[in-house]
Amino acid sequence: MDNFVIFNMQSVAGLLTFYFIFKWYVFPRLANLNIYDALVPMVLIHGLRYLGMVFMVDTQVYDAFPDDLAFTVGIWDYTTAILALITAFALKNKWKFAIPLVWVFNIFGFTDLIVAFPQVFAIEFYNYDLGTMWWAFTTIGVVNMISHFYIFYRLIKGSPKQDK
């Protein structure tokens, strides 16, 4: 079996596992919270995106990994992580600009993923030594996507009775 197939099998297994965890245990609890409190943990998950900077570390990925892509992934992920921390703080304190900031954070972070994924697949990254980043793609990447979708869902749906 080649690396591409293995990577996709692991990603699908991770997606299904985390989807069911969120659907059965996390989302029902968040549904009972006002939008500010419900979004804090979903935003904070992205505080871990500082890990994307590992692509910028010479000894952590294979030598042929393109420097411009490493920089793009690293800086965009780190920026998303910082935005996540600021946004979570704004939500927790229910600042008046918190919800617009969630929109900015979520659009930026989601755009980062949808721009980066095709680029790393184009260079067939799964055929090279990625060390722990293989694990990060098949777990943290999946969790990030699920949380981005939930955040968009909650921003669009809201819950007017509780959120005032």
Residue pairs with C-beta under 8 A, 6 or more apart in sequence:
3 126
3 127
4 124
4 126
4 127
6 126
7 126
7 134
7 137
7 138
10 138
11 137
11 138
11 141
11 142
14 138
14 139
14 142
15 142
15 145
15 146
18 139
18 142
18 143
18 146
19 146
22 146
22 150
26 41
27 150
30 38
30 41
30 42
30 150
30 154
31 38
31 159
33 162
34 159
34 162
34 163
35 99
35 154
35 155
35 158
35 159
35 162
35 163
36 91
36 92
36 94
36 98
36 99
36 163
37 91
38 154
39 91
39 102
39 151
39 154
40 88
40 91
40 92
42 147
42 150
42 151
42 154
43 84
43 87
43 88
43 91
43 102
43 105
43 147
43 151
44 84
44 85
44 88
45 84
45 143
45 144
45 147
46 80
46 81
46 83
46 84
46 105
46 109
46 144
46 147
47 81
47 84
47 85
47 88
48 81
48 140
49 77
49 78
49 80
49 81
49 84
49 109
49 144
50 77
50 78
50 81
51 77
51 136
51 140
52 73
52 74
52 76
52 77
52 78
52 80
52 81
53 74
53 75
53 77
53 78
54 60
54 61
54 74
54 132
54 133
55 61
55 65
55 69
55 70
55 73
55 74
55 133
56 70
56 71
56 74
60 131
60 133
61 70
61 128
61 129
61 130
61 131
61 133
62 128
62 129
62 130
64 128
65 123
65 125
65 128
66 123
69 116
69 119
69 120
69 123
72 115
72 116
72 119
73 116
73 120
76 112
76 115
76 116
77 112
79 108
79 112
80 105
80 108
80 109
80 112
83 104
83 105
83 108
83 109
84 105
84 109
86 101
86 105
87 98
87 101
87 102
87 104
87 105
90 97
90 98
90 101
91 98
91 102
95 101
99 155
102 151
102 155
103 155
106 148
106 151
106 152
106 155
109 144
109 148
110 148
110 152
113 141
113 144
113 145
113 148
126 134
130 137
